[in-house]
Amino acid sequence: MALLRRLVGRAEPGSDLAAPAREALTEVLANPTFELIPLKNVHDQAAFLPAGAKVSVTASPAKGIEATLDLSAALEANGFRVIPHLSARMIRDRAHLADVLARLRASGIDRAFVVGGDAEDPGQFLDGLSLLRAMAELGDGPSDIGVPCYPQGHAVIPQPALLQALRDKAAFASYMTTQLCFDPVAIRAFIAARRAEGIALPVKIGIPGVAEVPKLLSISARIGVKDTGRFLSKNVRFVSELVTSGGIYRPTGLLEKLGPVIADPAANVIDLHVYTFNQVESTETWRAGYLATLRGE
């Protein structure tokens, strides 16, 4: 039952939170970043976002960088603070990069999240660091730039190379965002280790939004979440029971375990990055309700 409560978030919210953790969670939940995917339901789901919200728009080889730029421009025009993903392997060359940056400026967007990406046929830029360097050389890129970090490592990139890339990217970035992870211990340990070795980039902690468990596990498997794979392999019977029960994942339990690190000034956690999987309505209903609980309303 404890594992079930941890996964679906049914524990009594806020019951064991110390005052600093409660205050820190209240602050980051009041104005998180919502991640959207440029799918056909995105505009319907965007209607459930809070007015003026920070919105991160992903990029994928299947949709192309144009879909990211078009959606970002539309959302920015509607009053949201948009953070488009610039996928290095989807940008052909420096001329294409200059065009992308010009489109962002024309849309009034001064933010970006730079990733390496998964395109199998890349152009001039093979990874996020090469794109960041080219943006710096052009000198007219966004002033607010985020980069990813991986509390449980990457599916194909060795850990030493991953950490060296983060050190190199820090000179070009404003913050780092933890990629989807269900393990609060891994997140805490990752942040502590980076601070100990001198990486001072502020961090946005990535959390899953509210989703039906089968959908959450399916998406997590597709994007290579390592702890989801271990969970599936070690808890096959439990997962089968949970899937057939129609369970719903809520990140309440994960957040409450992260409360102390969010409250710790040394960790320098500045935001939550909510992976909504385009389930904005259910995620925003949960956020508003949990925030009210934390505030004692």
C-alpha positions as CSV (number, residue, x, y, z in Angstrom):
1,M,0.0,0.0,0.0
2,A,2.9,2.4,0.7
3,L,4.2,1.9,-2.8
4,L,0.7,2.4,-4.3
5,R,0.3,5.7,-2.4
6,R,3.7,6.8,-3.5
7,L,2.9,6.2,-7.2
8,V,-0.6,7.5,-7.4
9,G,-0.2,10.3,-4.8
10,R,-3.1,9.3,-2.5
11,A,-1.3,10.0,0.8
12,E,-2.8,12.9,2.8
13,P,-1.3,16.0,1.2
14,G,0.9,18.2,3.4
15,S,0.4,16.1,6.5
16,D,4.1,15.7,7.3
17,L,5.6,18.9,5.8
18,A,7.7,21.2,8.0
19,A,7.0,24.9,7.7
20,P,10.0,25.7,5.4
21,A,9.2,22.9,3.0
22,R,5.5,23.9,2.9
23,E,6.4,27.5,2.2
24,A,8.9,26.5,-0.5
25,L,6.4,24.2,-2.2
26,T,3.8,26.9,-2.1
27,E,6.1,29.3,-3.8
28,V,7.2,27.1,-6.7
29,L,3.7,25.7,-7.2
30,A,2.2,29.2,-7.5
31,N,4.0,29.8,-10.8
32,P,5.5,26.7,-12.4
33,T,6.6,26.0,-16.0
34,F,4.1,23.8,-18.0
35,E,5.6,21.7,-20.8
36,L,3.5,21.2,-23.9
37,I,4.0,19.0,-26.9
38,P,2.9,20.3,-30.4
39,L,0.2,17.7,-30.9
40,K,-3.3,18.3,-32.4
41,N,-4.9,18.6,-28.9
42,V,-2.4,21.3,-27.7
43,H,-4.6,24.3,-28.3
44,D,-7.6,22.7,-26.5
45,Q,-5.3,21.9,-23.6
46,A,-3.6,25.3,-23.5
47,A,-7.0,26.8,-22.7
48,F,-6.6,25.3,-19.2
49,L,-3.3,27.1,-18.5
50,P,-3.3,29.9,-16.0
51,A,-3.2,33.3,-17.6
52,G,0.4,34.4,-18.3
53,A,1.9,31.1,-17.4
54,K,5.4,30.0,-18.3
55,V,5.1,27.4,-21.1
56,S,7.8,25.2,-22.4
57,V,7.2,23.9,-26.0
58,T,9.0,20.7,-27.0
59,A,10.6,19.8,-30.3
60,S,10.7,16.4,-32.0
61,P,11.9,15.0,-35.3
62,A,8.3,13.8,-36.0
63,K,6.9,17.3,-35.9
64,G,9.9,19.4,-36.9
65,I,11.3,22.6,-35.5
66,E,8.6,24.6,-37.5
67,A,5.9,23.1,-35.3
68,T,7.7,24.3,-32.2
69,L,8.3,27.8,-33.5
70,D,4.7,28.2,-34.8
71,L,3.2,27.0,-31.5
72,S,5.6,29.2,-29.5
73,A,4.7,32.3,-31.5
74,A,0.9,31.6,-31.0
75,L,1.2,31.1,-27.3
76,E,3.4,34.1,-26.8
77,A,0.9,36.2,-28.7
78,N,-1.8,35.0,-26.3
79,G,0.1,36.3,-23.3
80,F,2.1,33.3,-22.2
81,R,5.8,33.4,-21.4
82,V,7.0,30.8,-23.9
83,I,10.3,28.8,-23.7
84,P,10.7,27.0,-27.1
85,H,13.0,23.9,-27.2
86,L,15.8,24.4,-29.7
87,S,16.9,20.9,-30.7
88,A,20.5,21.0,-32.0
89,R,20.2,18.0,-34.3
90,M,17.1,19.6,-36.0
91,I,18.9,22.8,-37.0
92,R,20.6,22.4,-40.4
93,D,23.4,25.0,-40.2
94,R,24.3,28.4,-39.0
95,A,22.0,30.1,-41.6
96,H,19.1,28.0,-40.4
97,L,20.0,28.9,-36.8
98,A,20.1,32.6,-37.6
99,D,16.6,32.2,-39.2
100,V,15.3,30.4,-36.1
101,L,16.7,33.1,-33.8
102,A,15.2,35.8,-36.0
103,R,11.8,34.2,-35.8
104,L,12.0,34.1,-32.0
105,R,12.9,37.8,-31.9
106,A,10.0,38.6,-34.2
107,S,7.6,36.8,-31.9
108,G,8.9,38.7,-28.9
109,I,10.5,35.6,-27.4
110,D,13.7,36.0,-25.4
111,R,13.9,32.5,-24.0
112,A,15.0,29.1,-25.1
113,F,15.7,25.6,-23.9
114,V,18.6,24.0,-25.7
115,V,18.7,20.2,-26.1
116,G,20.8,17.9,-28.3
117,G,17.7,16.1,-29.6
118,D,17.1,12.7,-31.2
119,A,17.0,13.4,-34.9
120,E,18.7,10.6,-36.7
121,D,19.9,12.7,-39.6
122,P,21.5,15.8,-38.0
123,G,22.8,18.9,-39.7
124,Q,25.8,20.9,-38.6
125,F,25.1,20.7,-34.8
126,L,25.5,17.3,-33.2
127,D,24.7,18.3,-29.6
128,G,23.4,21.0,-27.4
129,L,26.9,22.4,-26.6
130,S,27.8,23.0,-30.3
131,L,24.5,24.9,-30.7
132,L,25.1,27.0,-27.6
133,R,28.5,28.0,-28.9
134,A,27.1,28.9,-32.3
135,M,24.4,31.0,-30.6
136,A,27.0,32.8,-28.6
137,E,29.1,33.5,-31.6
138,L,26.0,34.9,-33.5
139,G,25.5,37.2,-30.5
140,D,21.7,37.7,-30.9
141,G,20.2,34.7,-29.2
142,P,17.8,34.7,-26.2
143,S,19.1,36.1,-23.0
144,D,17.4,33.4,-20.9
145,I,18.6,29.9,-21.8
146,G,18.0,26.6,-20.1
147,V,19.8,23.2,-20.5
148,P,18.8,19.7,-19.4
149,C,20.4,17.7,-16.7
150,Y,19.9,14.0,-15.8
151,P,19.6,12.9,-12.2
152,Q,19.7,9.2,-13.3
153,G,21.9,9.5,-16.3
154,H,21.1,9.2,-20.0
155,A,20.0,6.2,-21.9
156,V,23.0,6.3,-24.3
157,I,25.5,9.0,-23.1
158,P,28.0,7.8,-20.5
159,Q,27.8,9.6,-17.2
160,P,31.3,11.2,-17.4
161,A,30.6,12.7,-20.8
162,L,27.2,13.9,-19.6
163,L,28.6,15.7,-16.6
164,Q,31.4,17.3,-18.6
165,A,28.9,18.6,-21.1
166,L,26.9,20.1,-18.3
167,R,30.0,21.8,-16.9
168,D,30.8,23.2,-20.4
169,K,27.2,24.3,-21.0
170,A,27.0,26.2,-17.7
171,A,28.9,29.1,-19.2
172,F,26.1,29.7,-21.7
173,A,23.1,28.8,-19.6
174,S,20.8,30.6,-17.1
175,Y,19.5,27.4,-15.4
176,M,19.3,23.6,-15.7
177,T,16.2,21.5,-15.7
178,T,16.1,17.9,-14.4
179,Q,14.7,15.5,-16.9
180,L,11.8,13.3,-15.9
181,C,12.6,11.3,-12.8
182,F,10.3,9.6,-10.2
183,D,13.0,9.2,-7.6
184,P,13.4,12.1,-5.1
185,V,16.6,10.5,-3.6
186,A,18.2,10.6,-7.0
187,I,17.2,14.2,-7.6
188,R,18.4,15.3,-4.2
189,A,21.7,13.5,-4.6
190,F,22.3,14.9,-8.1
191,I,21.8,18.5,-7.0
192,A,24.0,18.1,-4.0
193,A,26.8,16.5,-6.1
194,R,26.7,19.3,-8.6
195,R,26.8,22.0,-5.9
196,A,29.7,20.2,-4.3
197,E,31.7,20.2,-7.5
198,G,31.0,23.9,-8.1
199,I,28.2,23.9,-10.7
200,A,26.1,26.8,-9.5
201,L,23.4,26.9,-12.2
202,P,20.0,27.4,-10.7
203,V,17.8,24.4,-11.1
204,K,14.2,23.7,-12.2
205,I,13.0,20.4,-10.9
206,G,11.1,18.4,-13.5
207,I,8.0,16.6,-12.3
208,P,5.3,14.6,-14.1
209,G,1.9,16.1,-14.2
210,V,-1.3,14.2,-13.6
211,A,-1.9,11.3,-15.9
212,E,-3.5,7.9,-16.2
213,V,-0.8,5.4,-15.2
214,P,-0.8,3.4,-18.4
215,K,-0.2,6.6,-20.4
216,L,2.5,7.8,-18.0
217,L,4.4,4.6,-18.2
218,S,4.0,4.4,-22.0
219,I,5.4,7.9,-22.5
220,S,8.2,7.4,-20.0
221,A,9.3,4.2,-21.7
222,R,9.4,6.0,-25.1
223,I,11.6,8.8,-23.8
224,G,13.9,6.5,-21.9
225,V,13.2,7.2,-18.3
226,K,15.6,4.8,-16.6
227,D,13.9,4.4,-13.3
228,T,10.6,3.7,-15.0
229,G,12.3,0.7,-16.7
230,R,13.6,-0.6,-13.4
231,F,10.2,-0.1,-11.8
232,L,8.5,-2.1,-14.6
233,S,11.0,-4.9,-14.5
234,K,10.9,-5.3,-10.7
235,N,7.1,-4.7,-10.1
236,V,5.4,-6.4,-13.1
237,R,2.6,-7.9,-11.0
238,F,2.0,-4.6,-9.2
239,V,2.0,-2.6,-12.4
240,S,-0.4,-5.0,-14.0
241,E,-2.9,-4.6,-11.1
242,L,-2.4,-0.8,-11.2
243,V,-3.0,-0.6,-14.9
244,T,-6.2,-2.7,-14.8
245,S,-7.5,-0.6,-11.9
246,G,-7.4,2.6,-13.9
247,G,-5.0,4.3,-11.5
248,I,-4.1,8.0,-11.8
249,Y,-0.7,9.3,-11.1
250,R,-0.4,12.6,-9.1
251,P,3.0,14.1,-8.2
252,T,2.0,15.0,-4.6
253,G,4.1,12.4,-2.9
254,L,7.1,13.1,-5.1
255,L,6.9,16.8,-4.4
256,E,6.6,16.4,-0.6
257,K,9.7,14.3,-0.6
258,L,11.4,17.0,-2.5
259,G,10.2,19.8,-0.2
260,P,13.4,19.9,1.9
261,V,15.7,20.3,-1.1
262,I,13.4,22.9,-2.6
263,A,13.5,24.8,0.7
264,D,17.3,24.6,0.9
265,P,19.0,27.8,-0.3
266,A,22.2,25.9,-1.2
267,A,20.3,23.8,-3.7
268,N,19.1,27.0,-5.5
269,V,15.8,25.5,-6.8
270,I,14.1,28.3,-8.7
271,D,11.1,26.6,-10.4
272,L,9.1,23.4,-11.1
273,H,9.0,22.2,-14.7
274,V,5.8,20.2,-15.1
275,Y,5.8,17.5,-17.8
276,T,2.1,17.7,-18.6
277,F,2.0,15.2,-21.5
278,N,-0.7,17.6,-22.8
279,Q,-2.9,16.6,-19.9
280,V,-3.2,20.2,-18.8
281,E,-6.8,20.2,-17.5
282,S,-6.2,17.4,-15.0
283,T,-2.8,18.7,-14.0
284,E,-4.0,22.2,-13.4
285,T,-6.9,20.9,-11.4
286,W,-4.5,19.0,-9.2
287,R,-2.1,22.0,-8.9
288,A,-4.8,24.5,-7.9
289,G,-6.2,22.0,-5.3
290,Y,-2.9,21.1,-3.8
291,L,-1.8,24.8,-3.7
292,A,-5.0,25.6,-1.8
293,T,-4.2,22.9,0.7
294,L,-0.7,24.1,1.2
295,R,-2.0,27.6,1.9
296,G,-4.6,26.3,4.3
297,E,-7.5,27.4,2.2
